[in-house]
């Protein structure tokens, strides 16, 4: 399955992968070698800690390699945002509380709900994608069913930091 993300997200993951392969992996290999020299491996806490760290690094390398192999870099600026799509910033009114909220739909690795950046795979984003201004959506969220009205759809520069 393809994994849409912005150029920022792709570069961030690629940088992390490069760091893990070129710096973290060789460092942990040295730690393992140094711990081996301490003797009995059965009761060697340094050795076991280094092996655990190595396992974590290798898992993350595999995960990042998989995500990046499926990545499709999307520039949201290039799309008309007359309907909710990847990269759209959506202004919503909570129909129960009249509270106004704003979300931007981004790739999974880029999401940060506290900053209003939601994954295109999230229940809310799935409910919004393809909708237009004035549409109402109901979505099953962990806190219960929420109903929103779409007030505005646009592209805004995405602030990831």
DRENTORKOL-3810 file (N, C-alpha, C; in nm, 4 decimals):
REM DRENTORKOL-3810
@n.u->0.0839; n.v->-0.1174; n.w->0.0000; ca.u->0.0000; ca.v->0.0000; ca.w->0.0000; c.u->0.0891; c.v->0.1246; c.w->0.0000
@n.u->0.0588; n.v->0.2168; n.w->-0.0879; ca.u->0.1371; ca.v->0.3403; ca.w->-0.0973; c.u->0.1193; c.v->0.4245; c.w->0.0283
@n.u->0.2215; n.v->0.5000; n.w->0.0622; ca.u->0.2235; ca.v->0.5823; ca.w->0.1832; c.u->0.2464; c.v->0.7282; c.w->0.1431
@n.u->0.1379; n.v->0.8075; n.w->0.1275; ca.u->0.1579; ca.v->0.9475; ca.w->0.0905; c.u->0.2205; c.v->1.0264; c.w->0.2054
@n.u->0.3075; n.v->1.1176; n.w->0.1700; ca.u->0.3670; ca.v->1.2069; ca.w->0.2689; c.u->0.4241; c.v->1.3283; c.w->0.1969
@n.u->0.4516; n.v->1.4312; n.w->0.2732; ca.u->0.5113; ca.v->1.5507; ca.w->0.2155; c.u->0.6613; c.v->1.5283; c.w->0.1986
@n.u->0.7239; n.v->1.6190; n.w->0.1268; ca.u->0.8695; ca.v->1.6125; ca.w->0.1095; c.u->0.9393; c.v->1.6207; c.w->0.2456
@n.u->0.8862; n.v->1.7049; n.w->0.3351; ca.u->0.9419; ca.v->1.7185; ca.w->0.4694; c.u->0.9432; c.v->1.5832; c.w->0.5406
@n.u->0.8298; n.v->1.5130; n.w->0.5380; ca.u->0.8194; ca.v->1.3838; ca.w->0.6046; c.u->0.9136; c.v->1.2812; c.w->0.5459
@n.u->0.9227; n.v->1.2790; n.w->0.4124; ca.u->1.0113; ca.v->1.1844; ca.w->0.3458; c.u->1.1563; c.v->1.2100; c.w->0.3857
@n.u->1.1968; n.v->1.3370; n.w->0.3809; ca.u->1.3352; ca.v->1.3713; ca.w->0.4140; c.u->1.3672; c.v->1.3420; c.w->0.5609
@n.u->1.2704; n.v->1.3645; n.w->0.6488; ca.u->1.2902; ca.v->1.3376; ca.w->0.7917; c.u->1.3146; c.v->1.1877; c.w->0.8140
@n.u->1.2325; n.v->1.1034; n.w->0.7507; ca.u->1.2493; ca.v->0.9587; ca.w->0.7660; c.u->1.3789; c.v->0.9105; c.w->0.7011
@n.u->1.4116; n.v->0.9655; n.w->0.5845; ca.u->1.5348; ca.v->0.9263; ca.w->0.5148; c.u->1.6577; c.v->0.9629; c.w->0.5992
@n.u->1.6529; n.v->1.0795; n.w->0.6647; ca.u->1.7633; ca.v->1.1229; ca.w->0.7508; c.u->1.7784; c.v->1.0296; c.w->0.8708
@n.u->1.6657; n.v->0.9914; n.w->0.9297; ca.u->1.6705; ca.v->0.8996; ca.w->1.0438; c.u->1.7279; c.v->0.7646; c.w->1.0006
@n.u->1.6854; n.v->0.7152; n.w->0.8851; ca.u->1.7352; ca.v->0.5875; ca.w->0.8341; c.u->1.8854; c.v->0.5944; c.w->0.8100
@n.u->1.9312; n.v->0.7023; n.w->0.7493; ca.u->2.0738; ca.v->0.7196; ca.w->0.7230; c.u->2.1533; c.v->0.7211; c.w->0.8546
@n.u->2.1019; n.v->0.7933; n.w->0.9542; ca.u->2.1678; ca.v->0.7988; ca.w->1.0855; c.u->2.1779; c.v->0.6586; c.w->1.1462
@n.u->2.0682; n.v->0.5846; n.w->1.1426; ca.u->2.0681; ca.v->0.4509; ca.w->1.2019; c.u->2.1683; c.v->0.3589; c.w->1.1324
@n.u->2.1757; n.v->0.3688; n.w->0.9996; ca.u->2.2657; ca.v->0.2802; ca.w->0.9239; c.u->2.4120; c.v->0.3198; c.w->0.9363
@n.u->2.4398; n.v->0.4501; n.w->0.9343; ca.u->2.5796; ca.v->0.4939; ca.w->0.9284; c.u->2.6415; c.v->0.5247; c.w->1.0643
@n.u->2.5595; n.v->0.5562; n.w->1.1649; ca.u->2.6148; ca.v->0.5939; ca.w->1.2950; c.u->2.5702; c.v->0.4976; c.w->1.4051
@n.u->2.4403; n.v->0.4812; n.w->1.4236; ca.u->2.3905; ca.v->0.4002; ca.w->1.5355; c.u->2.4283; c.v->0.2532; c.w->1.5223
@n.u->2.4139; n.v->0.1969; n.w->1.4015; ca.u->2.4452; ca.v->0.0536; ca.w->1.3831; c.u->2.5929; c.v->0.0249; c.w->1.4118
@n.u->2.6878; n.v->0.1023; n.w->1.3541; ca.u->2.8295; ca.v->0.0765; ca.w->1.3857; c.u->2.8631; c.v->0.0991; c.w->1.5337
@n.u->2.8002; n.v->0.1998; n.w->1.5974; ca.u->2.8270; ca.v->0.2257; ca.w->1.7396; c.u->2.7856; c.v->0.1076; c.w->1.8260
@n.u->2.6687; n.v->0.0519; n.w->1.7980; ca.u->2.6204; ca.v->-0.0596; ca.w->1.8801; c.u->2.7047; c.v->-0.1848; c.w->1.8546
@n.u->2.7554; n.v->-0.1997; n.w->1.7333; ca.u->2.8439; ca.v->-0.3137; ca.w->1.7053; c.u->2.9708; c.v->-0.3029; c.w->1.7906
@n.u->3.0237; n.v->-0.1812; n.w->1.8055; ca.u->3.1416; ca.v->-0.1605; ca.w->1.8913; c.u->3.1077; c.v->-0.1912; c.w->2.0371
@n.u->2.9884; n.v->-0.1499; n.w->2.0819; ca.u->2.9463; ca.v->-0.1769; ca.w->2.2197; c.u->2.9389; c.v->-0.3281; c.w->2.2446
@n.u->2.8869; n.v->-0.4019; n.w->2.1472; ca.u->2.8759; ca.v->-0.5474; ca.w->2.1609; c.u->3.0144; c.v->-0.6102; c.w->2.1688
@n.u->3.1054; n.v->-0.5659; n.w->2.0809; ca.u->3.2424; ca.v->-0.6181; ca.w->2.0834; c.u->3.3101; c.v->-0.5894; c.w->2.2175
@n.u->3.2929; n.v->-0.4669; n.w->2.2685; ca.u->3.3541; ca.v->-0.4305; ca.w->2.3965; c.u->3.2954; c.v->-0.5143; c.w->2.5098
@n.u->3.1646; n.v->-0.5373; n.w->2.5061; ca.u->3.0996; ca.v->-0.6167; ca.w->2.6111; c.u->3.1434; c.v->-0.7629; c.w->2.6047
@n.u->3.1661; n.v->-0.8144; n.w->2.4826; ca.u->3.2127; ca.v->-0.9534; ca.w->2.4667; c.u->3.3462; c.v->-0.9740; c.w->2.5366
@n.u->3.4292; n.v->-0.8719; n.w->2.5324; ca.u->3.5630; ca.v->-0.8826; ca.w->2.5919; c.u->3.5580; c.v->-0.8908; c.w->2.7439
@n.u->3.4417; n.v->-0.8584; n.w->2.8024; ca.u->3.4286; ca.v->-0.8626; ca.w->2.9477; c.u->3.4117; c.v->-1.0050; c.w->3.0007
@n.u->3.3934; n.v->-1.0993; n.w->2.9100; ca.u->3.3867; ca.v->-1.2388; ca.w->2.9548; c.u->3.2495; c.v->-1.3015; c.w->2.9414
@n.u->3.2140; n.v->-1.3835; n.w->3.0391; ca.u->3.0933; ca.v->-1.4656; ca.w->3.0399; c.u->2.9703; c.v->-1.3884; c.w->2.9908
@n.u->2.9151; n.v->-1.4318; n.w->2.8759; ca.u->2.8032; ca.v->-1.3603; ca.w->2.8145; c.u->2.6705; c.v->-1.3851; c.w->2.8858
@n.u->2.6593; n.v->-1.4957; n.w->2.9608; ca.u->2.5327; ca.v->-1.5273; ca.w->3.0280; c.u->2.4954; c.v->-1.4223; c.w->3.1321
@n.u->2.5945; n.v->-1.3719; n.w->3.2025; ca.u->2.5673; ca.v->-1.2755; ca.w->3.3092; c.u->2.6300; c.v->-1.1395; c.w->3.2787
@n.u->2.6400; n.v->-1.1086; n.w->3.1524; ca.u->2.7037; ca.v->-0.9845; ca.w->3.1089; c.u->2.5943; c.v->-0.8829; c.w->3.0726
@n.u->2.5598; n.v->-0.7964; n.w->3.1679; ca.u->2.4516; ca.v->-0.6997; ca.w->3.1476; c.u->2.4803; c.v->-0.6041; c.w->3.0319
@n.u->2.6068; n.v->-0.5640; n.w->3.0174; ca.u->2.6424; ca.v->-0.4720; ca.w->2.9086; c.u->2.6171; c.v->-0.5370; c.w->2.7728
@n.u->2.6521; n.v->-0.6641; n.w->2.7621; ca.u->2.6313; ca.v->-0.7377; ca.w->2.6367; c.u->2.4822; c.v->-0.7477; c.w->2.6041
@n.u->2.4026; n.v->-0.7859; n.w->2.7025; ca.u->2.2585; ca.v->-0.8021; ca.w->2.6795; c.u->2.1916; c.v->-0.6683; c.w->2.6460
@n.u->2.2353; n.v->-0.5616; n.w->2.7124; ca.u->2.1803; ca.v->-0.4284; ca.w->2.6832; c.u->2.2159; c.v->-0.3861; c.w->2.5409
@n.u->2.3399; n.v->-0.4112; n.w->2.5003; ca.u->2.3835; ca.v->-0.3745; ca.w->2.3652; c.u->2.3091; c.v->-0.4563; c.w->2.2594
@n.u->2.2879; n.v->-0.5859; n.w->2.2871; ca.u->2.2134; ca.v->-0.6707; ca.w->2.1925; c.u->2.0680; c.v->-0.6232; c.w->2.1805
@n.u->2.0081; n.v->-0.5815; n.w->2.2917; ca.u->1.8708; ca.v->-0.5292; ca.w->2.2898; c.u->1.8643; c.v->-0.3996; c.w->2.2084
@n.u->1.9638; n.v->-0.3140; n.w->2.2288; ca.u->1.9717; ca.v->-0.1884; ca.w->2.1539; c.u->1.9875; c.v->-0.2176; c.w->2.0041
@n.u->2.0710; n.v->-0.3151; n.w->1.9713; ca.u->2.0919; ca.v->-0.3541; ca.w->1.8320; c.u->1.9602; c.v->-0.4042; c.w->1.7699
@n.u->1.8872; n.v->-0.4827; n.w->1.8444; ca.u->1.7593; ca.v->-0.5364; ca.w->1.7974; c.u->1.6613; c.v->-0.4226; c.w->1.7681
@n.u->1.6566; n.v->-0.3237; n.w->1.8574; ca.u->1.5695; ca.v->-0.2070; ca.w->1.8387; c.u->1.6097; c.v->-0.1296; c.w->1.7128
@n.u->1.7389; n.v->-0.1068; n.w->1.6937; ca.u->1.7885; ca.v->-0.0343; ca.w->1.5758; c.u->1.7528; c.v->-0.1093; c.w->1.4476
@n.u->1.7739; n.v->-0.2395; n.w->1.4472; ca.u->1.7446; ca.v->-0.3193; ca.w->1.3266; c.u->1.5947; c.v->-0.3187; c.w->1.2941
@n.u->1.5102; n.v->-0.3249; n.w->1.3987; ca.u->1.3644; ca.v->-0.3176; ca.w->1.3768; c.u->1.3262; c.v->-0.1837; c.w->1.3149
@n.u->1.3849; n.v->-0.0762; n.w->1.3674; ca.u->1.3524; ca.v->0.0588; ca.w->1.3169; c.u->1.4036; c.v->0.0756; c.w->1.1735
@n.u->1.5210; n.v->0.0222; n.w->1.1430; ca.u->1.5736; ca.v->0.0285; ca.w->1.0060; c.u->1.4781; c.v->-0.0431; c.w->0.9113
@n.u->1.4308; n.v->-0.1606; n.w->0.9495; ca.u->1.3375; ca.v->-0.2362; ca.w->0.8646; c.u->1.2068; c.v->-0.1596; c.w->0.8463
@n.u->1.1562; n.v->-0.1006; n.w->0.9556; ca.u->1.0306; ca.v->-0.0247; ca.w->0.9486; c.u->1.0452; c.v->0.0963; c.w->0.8564
@n.u->1.1528; n.v->0.1734; n.w->0.8745; ca.u->1.1747; ca.v->0.2923; ca.w->0.7911; c.u->1.1970; c.v->0.2543; c.w->0.6452
@n.u->1.2725; n.v->0.1478; n.w->0.6217; ca.u->1.2972; ca.v->0.1029; ca.w->0.4836; c.u->1.1662; c.v->0.0669; c.w->0.4155
@n.u->1.0783; n.v->-0.0005; n.w->0.4885; ca.u->0.9477; ca.v->-0.0382; ca.w->0.4338; c.u->0.8642; c.v->0.0858; c.w->0.4013
@n.u->0.8546; n.v->0.1791; n.w->0.4959; ca.u->0.7743; ca.v->0.3007; ca.w->0.4739; c.u->0.8283; c.v->0.3788; c.w->0.3550
@n.u->0.9608; n.v->0.3984; n.w->0.3512; ca.u->1.0203; ca.v->0.4777; ca.w->0.2427; c.u->1.0061; c.v->0.4084; c.w->0.1071
@n.u->1.0060; n.v->0.2745; n.w->0.1058; ca.u->0.9904; ca.v->0.2035; ca.w->-0.0219; c.u->0.8496; c.v->0.2210; c.w->-0.0781
@n.u->0.7525; n.v->0.2503; n.w->0.0103; ca.u->0.6143; ca.v->0.2693; ca.w->-0.0336; c.u->0.5761; c.v->0.4166; c.w->-0.0422
@n.u->0.6683; n.v->0.5057; n.w->-0.0086; ca.u->0.6370; ca.v->0.6483; ca.w->-0.0005; c.u->0.6057; c.v->0.7089; c.w->-0.1368
@n.u->0.5043; n.v->0.7932; n.w->-0.1361; ca.u->0.4703; ca.v->0.8748; ca.w->-0.2523; c.u->0.4726; c.v->1.0187; c.w->-0.2020
@n.u->0.5700; n.v->1.0970; n.w->-0.2508; ca.u->0.5813; ca.v->1.2349; ca.w->-0.2055; c.u->0.4762; c.v->1.3187; c.w->-0.2781
@n.u->0.3937; n.v->1.3861; n.w->-0.1988; ca.u->0.2850; ca.v->1.4673; ca.w->-0.2525; c.u->0.3104; c.v->1.6120; c.w->-0.2127
@n.u->0.2985; n.v->1.7027; n.w->-0.3094; ca.u->0.3080; ca.v->1.8451; ca.w->-0.2791; c.u->0.1663; c.v->1.9004; c.w->-0.2751
@n.u->0.1136; n.v->1.9244; n.w->-0.1538; ca.u->-0.0251; ca.v->1.9686; ca.w->-0.1425; c.u->-0.0534; c.v->2.1020; c.w->-0.2123
@n.u->0.0513; n.v->2.1837; n.w->-0.2346; ca.u->0.0319; ca.v->2.3122; ca.w->-0.3022; c.u->-0.0193; c.v->2.2941; c.w->-0.4444
@n.u->0.0104; n.v->2.1785; n.w->-0.5037; ca.u->-0.0240; ca.v->2.1547; ca.w->-0.6439; c.u->-0.1694; c.v->2.1143; c.w->-0.6646
@n.u->-0.2447; n.v->2.0970; n.w->-0.5575; ca.u->-0.3822; ca.v->2.0493; ca.w->-0.5708; c.u->-0.4817; c.v->2.1596; c.w->-0.5389
@n.u->-0.5944; n.v->2.1560; n.w->-0.6092; ca.u->-0.7052; ca.v->2.2445; ca.w->-0.5737; c.u->-0.7665; c.v->2.1856; c.w->-0.4481
@n.u->-0.7984; n.v->2.2679; n.w->-0.3545; ca.u->-0.8530; ca.v->2.2169; ca.w->-0.2288; c.u->-1.0012; c.v->2.2539; c.w->-0.2177
@n.u->-1.0759; n.v->2.2287; n.w->-0.3275; ca.u->-1.2194; ca.v->2.2510; ca.w->-0.3228; c.u->-1.2909; c.v->2.1346; c.w->-0.2539
@n.u->-1.2238; n.v->2.0219; n.w->-0.2446; ca.u->-1.2684; ca.v->1.9065; ca.w->-0.1656; c.u->-1.1534; c.v->1.8709; c.w->-0.0720
@n.u->-1.1861; n.v->1.8099; n.w->0.0405; ca.u->-1.0824; ca.v->1.7705; ca.w->0.1365; c.u->-0.9952; c.v->1.6620; c.w->0.0731
@n.u->-0.8623; n.v->1.6834; n.w->0.0789; ca.u->-0.7663; ca.v->1.5891; ca.w->0.0221; c.u->-0.6406; c.v->1.5900; c.w->0.1083
@n.u->-0.5452; n.v->1.5048; n.w->0.0724; ca.u->-0.4168; ca.v->1.5038; ca.w->0.1410; c.u->-0.3581; c.v->1.6447; c.w->0.1357
@n.u->-0.3135; n.v->1.6961; n.w->0.2487; ca.u->-0.2538; ca.v->1.8289; ca.w->0.2557; c.u->-0.3532; c.v->1.9414; c.w->0.2789
@n.u->-0.4822; n.v->1.9112; n.w->0.2745; ca.u->-0.5828; ca.v->2.0153; ca.w->0.2990; c.u->-0.5830; c.v->2.0550; c.w->0.4461
@n.u->-0.6032; n.v->2.1839; n.w->0.4690; ca.u->-0.6330; ca.v->2.2332; ca.w->0.6029; c.u->-0.7836; c.v->2.2526; c.w->0.6066
@n.u->-0.8463; n.v->2.1952; n.w->0.7082; ca.u->-0.9920; ca.v->2.1935; ca.w->0.7162; c.u->-1.0358; c.v->2.2607; c.w->0.8457
@n.u->-1.1239; n.v->2.3585; n.w->0.8309; ca.u->-1.1831; ca.v->2.4250; ca.w->0.9471; c.u->-1.3201; c.v->2.3630; c.w->0.9696
@n.u->-1.3442; n.v->2.3175; n.w->1.0927; ca.u->-1.4675; ca.v->2.2463; ca.w->1.1257; c.u->-1.5356; c.v->2.3112; c.w->1.2452
@n.u->-1.6662; n.v->2.2950; n.w->1.2508; ca.u->-1.7407; ca.v->2.3314; ca.w->1.3703; c.u->-1.7966; c.v->2.2046; c.w->1.4305
@n.u->-1.7664; n.v->2.1826; n.w->1.5594; ca.u->-1.8221; ca.v->2.0698; ca.w->1.6330; c.u->-1.9705; c.v->2.1009; c.w->1.6535
@n.u->-2.0578; n.v->2.0191; n.w->1.5980; ca.u->-2.2009; ca.v->2.0481; ca.w->1.6011; c.u->-2.2629; c.v->2.0341; c.w->1.7398
@n.u->-2.1931; n.v->1.9695; n.w->1.8337; ca.u->-2.2444; ca.v->1.9579; ca.w->1.9704; c.u->-2.2050; c.v->2.0781; c.w->2.0554
@n.u->-2.0803; n.v->2.1233; n.w->2.0406; ca.u->-2.0291; ca.v->2.2280; ca.w->2.1296; c.u->-2.0128; c.v->2.3637; c.w->2.0617
@n.u->-2.0315; n.v->2.3700; n.w->1.9293; ca.u->-2.0067; ca.v->2.4912; ca.w->1.8498; c.u->-1.8605; c.v->2.5334; c.w->1.8506
@n.u->-1.7731; n.v->2.4473; n.w->1.9038; ca.u->-1.6297; ca.v->2.4761; ca.w->1.9059; c.u->-1.5753; c.v->2.4647; c.w->1.7641
@n.u->-1.4881; n.v->2.5589; n.w->1.7266; ca.u->-1.4236; ca.v->2.5529; ca.w->1.5952; c.u->-1.2873; c.v->2.4872; c.w->1.6107
@n.u->-1.2567; n.v->2.3955; n.w->1.5185; ca.u->-1.1284; ca.v->2.3265; ca.w->1.5205; c.u->-1.0686; c.v->2.3298; c.w->1.3811
@n.u->-0.9373; n.v->2.3105; n.w->1.3752; ca.u->-0.8663; ca.v->2.3132; ca.w->1.2479; c.u->-0.7722; c.v->2.1941; c.w->1.2423
@n.u->-0.7765; n.v->2.1205; n.w->1.1318; ca.u->-0.6877; ca.v->2.0066; ca.w->1.1123; c.u->-0.6269; c.v->2.0129; c.w->0.9738
@n.u->-0.5047; n.v->1.9616; n.w->0.9638; ca.u->-0.4387; ca.v->1.9456; ca.w->0.8348; c.u->-0.4107; c.v->1.7972; c.w->0.8165
@n.u->-0.4447; n.v->1.7461; n.w->0.6986; ca.u->-0.4291; ca.v->1.6034; ca.w->0.6717; c.u->-0.2909; c.v->1.5781; c.w->0.6122
@n.u->-0.2136; n.v->1.4944; n.w->0.6825; ca.u->-0.0752; ca.v->1.4662; ca.w->0.6440; c.u->-0.0512; c.v->1.3152; c.w->0.6437
@n.u->0.0712; n.v->1.2749; n.w->0.6114; ca.u->0.1081; ca.v->1.1337; ca.w->0.6132; c.u->0.1176; c.v->1.0815; c.w->0.7557
@n.u->0.1057; n.v->0.9502; n.w->0.7703; ca.u->0.1116; ca.v->0.8886; ca.w->0.9025; c.u->0.2336; c.v->0.9274; c.w->0.9835
@n.u->0.3562; n.v->0.9183; n.w->0.9259; ca.u->0.4756; ca.v->0.9516; ca.w->1.0036; c.u->0.4850; c.v->1.0998; c.w->1.0416
@n.u->0.4060; n.v->1.1844; n.w->0.9754; ca.u->0.4114; ca.v->1.3289; ca.w->1.0009; c.u->0.3052; c.v->1.3748; c.w->1.0995
@n.u->0.2119; n.v->1.2878; n.w->1.1327; ca.u->0.0974; ca.v->1.3311; ca.w->1.2125; c.u->0.1403; c.v->1.3723; c.w->1.3529
@n.u->0.0699; n.v->1.4700; n.w->1.4038; ca.u->0.0904; ca.v->1.5206; ca.w->1.5393; c.u->-0.0418; c.v->1.5854; c.w->1.5801
@n.u->-0.1349; n.v->1.5055; n.w->1.6319; ca.u->-0.2688; ca.v->1.5574; ca.w->1.6614; c.u->-0.2697; c.v->1.6812; c.w->1.7511
@n.u->-0.1734; n.v->1.6913; n.w->1.8437; ca.u->-0.1694; ca.v->1.8096; ca.w->1.9309; c.u->-0.1473; c.v->1.9378; c.w->1.8516
@n.u->-0.0812; n.v->1.9257; n.w->1.7359; ca.u->-0.0575; ca.v->2.0421; ca.w->1.6509; c.u->-0.1600; c.v->2.0507; c.w->1.5384
@n.u->-0.2629; n.v->1.9652; n.w->1.5435; ca.u->-0.3663; ca.v->1.9689; ca.w->1.4412; c.u->-0.3276; c.v->1.8963; c.w->1.3136
@n.u->-0.2207; n.v->1.8168; n.w->1.3173; ca.u->-0.1763; ca.v->1.7402; ca.w->1.2005; c.u->-0.2258; c.v->1.5970; c.w->1.2167
@n.u->-0.3237; n.v->1.5583; n.w->1.1342; ca.u->-0.3811; ca.v->1.4250; ca.w->1.1485; c.u->-0.3456; c.v->1.3381; c.w->1.0285
@n.u->-0.3231; n.v->1.2110; n.w->1.0557; ca.u->-0.2881; ca.v->1.1146; ca.w->0.9520; c.u->-0.4052; c.v->1.0935; c.w->0.8575
@n.u->-0.3740; n.v->1.0807; n.w->0.7294; ca.u->-0.4781; ca.v->1.0529; ca.w->0.6302; c.u->-0.5471; c.v->0.9201; c.w->0.6592
@n.u->-0.4855; n.v->0.8357; n.w->0.7429; ca.u->-0.5437; ca.v->0.7070; ca.w->0.7820; c.u->-0.6304; c.v->0.7151; c.w->0.9069
@n.u->-0.6347; n.v->0.8313; n.w->0.9713; ca.u->-0.7128; ca.v->0.8442; ca.w->1.0946; c.u->-0.8622; c.v->0.8411; c.w->1.0621
@n.u->-0.9438; n.v->0.8009; n.w->1.1586; ca.u->-1.0888; ca.v->0.7970; ca.w->1.1336; c.u->-1.1451; c.v->0.9319; c.w->1.0888
@n.u->-1.0993; n.v->1.0414; n.w->1.1502; ca.u->-1.1505; ca.v->1.1736; ca.w->1.1131; c.u->-1.1113; c.v->1.2090; c.w->0.9701
@n.u->-0.9849; n.v->1.1878; n.w->0.9344; ca.u->-0.9407; ca.v->1.2197; ca.w->0.7983; c.u->-1.0167; c.v->1.1359; c.w->0.6959
@n.u->-1.0344; n.v->1.0082; n.w->0.7246; ca.u->-1.1089; ca.v->0.9216; ca.w->0.6318; c.u->-1.2512; c.v->0.9714; c.w->0.6121
@n.u->-1.3123; n.v->1.0231; n.w->0.7197; ca.u->-1.4481; ca.v->1.0757; ca.w->0.7091; c.u->-1.4521; c.v->1.2063; c.w->0.6295
@n.u->-1.3437; n.v->1.2841; n.w->0.6360; ca.u->-1.3405; ca.v->1.4152; ca.w->0.5708; c.u->-1.3016; c.v->1.4100; c.w->0.4231
@n.u->-1.2122; n.v->1.3187; n.w->0.3863; ca.u->-1.1586; ca.v->1.3174; ca.w->0.2498; c.u->-1.2723; c.v->1.3055; c.w->0.1478
@n.u->-1.2670; n.v->1.3954; n.w->0.0505; ca.u->-1.3672; ca.v->1.3976; ca.w->-0.0565; c.u->-1.4854; c.v->1.4880; c.w->-0.0281
@n.u->-1.4971; n.v->1.5371; n.w->0.0944; ca.u->-1.6111; ca.v->1.6225; ca.w->0.1308; c.u->-1.5851; c.v->1.7675; c.w->0.0899
@n.u->-1.6955; n.v->1.8478; n.w->0.0893; ca.u->-1.6897; ca.v->1.9877; ca.w->0.0484; c.u->-1.7363; c.v->2.0777; c.w->0.1627
@n.u->-1.7141; n.v->2.2087; n.w->0.1452; ca.u->-1.7614; ca.v->2.3068; ca.w->0.2430; c.u->-1.9132; c.v->2.2922; c.w->0.2557
@n.u->-1.9610; n.v->2.2945; n.w->0.3797; ca.u->-2.1048; ca.v->2.2812; ca.w->0.4062; c.u->-2.1460; c.v->2.1390; c.w->0.4391
@n.u->-2.0637; n.v->2.0412; n.w->0.4009; ca.u->-2.0958; ca.v->1.9016; ca.w->0.4320; c.u->-2.0838; c.v->1.8781; c.w->0.5818
@n.u->-2.1666; n.v->1.7867; n.w->0.6307; ca.u->-2.1564; ca.v->1.7438; ca.w->0.7695; c.u->-2.1019; c.v->1.6014; c.w->0.7715
@n.u->-2.0167; n.v->1.5746; n.w->0.8683; ca.u->-1.9608; ca.v->1.4403; ca.w->0.8814; c.u->-1.9786; c.v->1.3933; c.w->1.0252
@n.u->-2.0047; n.v->1.2639; n.w->1.0383; ca.u->-2.0090; ca.v->1.2003; ca.w->1.1691; c.u->-1.8957; c.v->1.1010; c.w->1.1724
@n.u->-1.8221; n.v->1.1020; n.w->1.2815; ca.u->-1.7078; ca.v->1.0115; ca.w->1.2901; c.u->-1.7028; c.v->0.9488; c.w->1.4290
@n.u->-1.6716; n.v->0.8204; n.w->1.4299; ca.u->-1.6575; ca.v->0.7453; ca.w->1.5542; c.u->-1.5162; c.v->0.7646; c.w->1.6057
@n.u->-1.5010; n.v->0.8420; n.w->1.7108; ca.u->-1.3697; ca.v->0.8682; ca.w->1.7699; c.u->-1.3608; c.v->0.7961; c.w->1.9033
@n.u->-1.2399; n.v->0.7828; n.w->1.9591; ca.u->-1.2266; ca.v->0.7138; ca.w->2.0877; c.u->-1.3182; c.v->0.7720; c.w->2.1965
@n.u->-1.3456; n.v->0.9028; n.w->2.1897; ca.u->-1.4315; ca.v->0.9659; ca.w->2.2901; c.u->-1.5795; c.v->0.9566; c.w->2.2574
@n.u->-1.6145; n.v->0.8875; n.w->2.1507; ca.u->-1.7551; ca.v->0.8751; ca.w->2.1108; c.u->-1.7773; c.v->0.9309; c.w->1.9712
@n.u->-1.9023; n.v->0.9344; n.w->1.9297; ca.u->-1.9365; ca.v->0.9848; ca.w->1.7963; c.u->-1.9355; c.v->1.1372; c.w->1.7992
@n.u->-1.8684; n.v->1.1967; n.w->1.7022; ca.u->-1.8615; ca.v->1.3423; ca.w->1.6896; c.u->-1.9200; c.v->1.3811; c.w->1.5543
@n.u->-1.9895; n.v->1.4932; n.w->1.5528; ca.u->-2.0452; ca.v->1.5458; ca.w->1.4283; c.u->-1.9839; c.v->1.6839; c.w->1.4031
@n.u->-1.9398; n.v->1.7027; n.w->1.2801; ca.u->-1.8762; ca.v->1.8289; ca.w->1.2415; c.u->-1.9399; c.v->1.8818; c.w->1.1136
@n.u->-1.9342; n.v->2.0145; n.w->1.0985; ca.u->-1.9672; ca.v->2.0761; ca.w->0.9705; c.u->-1.8391; c.v->2.1372; c.w->0.9157
@n.u->-1.8168; n.v->2.1183; n.w->0.7864; ca.u->-1.6962; ca.v->2.1725; ca.w->0.7228; c.u->-1.7216; c.v->2.3185; c.w->0.6871
@n.u->-1.6418; n.v->2.4083; n.w->0.7464; ca.u->-1.6574; ca.v->2.5520; ca.w->0.7236; c.u->-1.5665; c.v->2.6038; c.w->0.6127
@n.u->-1.4466; n.v->2.5468; n.w->0.6041; ca.u->-1.3490; ca.v->2.5992; ca.w->0.5082; c.u->-1.2489; c.v->2.4889; c.w->0.4761
@n.u->-1.2094; n.v->2.4821; n.w->0.3489; ca.u->-1.1056; ca.v->2.3887; ca.w->0.3036; c.u->-1.0051; c.v->2.4726; c.w->0.2255
@n.u->-0.8778; n.v->2.4588; n.w->0.2592; ca.u->-0.7774; ca.v->2.5374; ca.w->0.1878; c.u->-0.6408; c.v->2.4706; c.w->0.2008
@n.u->-0.5440; n.v->2.5277; n.w->0.1330; ca.u->-0.4061; ca.v->2.4877; ca.w->0.1554; c.u->-0.3410; c.v->2.5958; c.w->0.2390
@n.u->-0.2735; n.v->2.5561; n.w->0.3454; ca.u->-0.1917; ca.v->2.6471; ca.w->0.4258; c.u->-0.0558; c.v->2.5814; c.w->0.4419
@n.u->0.0499; n.v->2.6620; n.w->0.4454; ca.u->0.1814; ca.v->2.6045; ca.w->0.4703; c.u->0.1759; c.v->2.5214; c.w->0.5978
@n.u->0.2331; n.v->2.4032; n.w->0.5926; ca.u->0.2262; ca.v->2.3122; ca.w->0.7056; c.u->0.3470; c.v->2.3335; c.w->0.7947
@n.u->0.3207; n.v->2.3608; n.w->0.9218; ca.u->0.4273; ca.v->2.3822; ca.w->1.0192; c.u->0.4433; c.v->2.2532; c.w->1.1002
@n.u->0.5517; n.v->2.1793; n.w->1.0753; ca.u->0.5734; ca.v->2.0516; ca.w->1.1425; c.u->0.6432; c.v->2.0671; c.w->1.2761
@n.u->0.7123; n.v->2.1779; n.w->1.2964; ca.u->0.7907; ca.v->2.1940; ca.w->1.4211; c.u->0.7172; c.v->2.2742; c.w->1.5253
END
